[in-house]
Amino acid sequence: MYRLLLVTTLSHVSGGELSCSGRCHLLTPGAACQCTSWCEDFGGCCEDYHFLCDNDRETQPAVFTLPPKKFTTTATTHTSVTTTTVTMTLTRTISTTTVTTVTTVTTSLPLWKSVQIGSAVVKGSPKCQAFGPEKVQIQVGNQLRSMTLFLPEGVEKAPLWLAMHGTTNTVDYFLDYTGLREFAKANDIGLLALQALRNEENEYQFDVGRHSQPLLWMEEAQIHDVLFVKEALKHLLKLPCLSKRRVHCAGYSNGARFCMRLASEMSSVIASVAPVSGLRYPQPNHATRPIPILAFHGDADNINPFGGQGAEYWHESVPGALQNWAKFNHCYRSSATPKFLQEGVFSVASYTGCKDNATVQVMQMLGAGHQWPGATFAIGGGLCEKSLRSRLYPHSGLQADDFHWCLSLFV
């Protein structure tokens, strides 16, 4: 029964119509093609979109070109001159000059490029060419933003996961910790792991505050992480080998809360979310369709407490966020308090019978702290007392295969 509920979580993303007839300027969740302006930015417009819905302007399709795998290196030389003058008796002056040359080597990551073509037909194979995992950059406003991209070889309509790290983490650390690189390779999943910028405390942090709303200081600093995601997907989803209807967000802690913000502000693109230690309900919630959710949270989490309160950005309990999403998704009996049923050493609470089969579910990891289940090593700071390298991960009650099996339903 448990596995059946998980399967239905994402079943709504399949199917749909192939024409814009009667659908102009309307979002149709799960449709095979879309008829809103989003489809121009992210691809996936119905074939008759411009004929029926957008006669006022013509657009040229674009082909996304992957960056070269060769990094560029520039060398800058700075020369400083120091002159010392010593005056001695008999009016004799002795001068010495020291010349110091410092060479700075700067290595830049390759940039994505969008190349315009004059034909609506994209020639070539619809299958992905192997790429990465490799770091690339993209221009967002006046900033260069970095991310790690992986594409599986020889796959058509591959799902794409957005992976969001936690506070203080780098992408490399996060991917090492979670094992998502290996998971993506093993399951033919496209993976895009985005790097946050530093906050006022010099820690890496995505722009998300209380109730999954933007942080004022980040907005004032012109740090726009949602725009970062949009710009990345705008280019990447032009690749014919990626499925535009299977873009999912998996995040940890701060990254999980950022996934919840994306669910609110990019619901026409984000198919579902899998937050770890960070399930929140956005207030206000701008999502225009039900969002399937599969969340993981330790009941002994002392950073983002399962029962709520904690830091200023947290407060709402995990069961409270779960129920609010159930109400938003119009799930059956969403007015009832979530009931957790123990299955071995973890408990599951589910709301089913939701609109578009958008099931909302939380896996409560009994005795677990602020951790990613199935992680490849223990986090510092005493959050995990034992090594996470053993097959049965301490406190969580979830084995690596169990966790990866749950997440594999997002593919």
Summary of the structure (lengths in Angstrom):
residues: 411
radius of gyration: 25.0
end to end distance: 20.1
largest distance: 102.7
contacts: 1306
relative contact order: 0.11
helix: 22%
strand: 29%
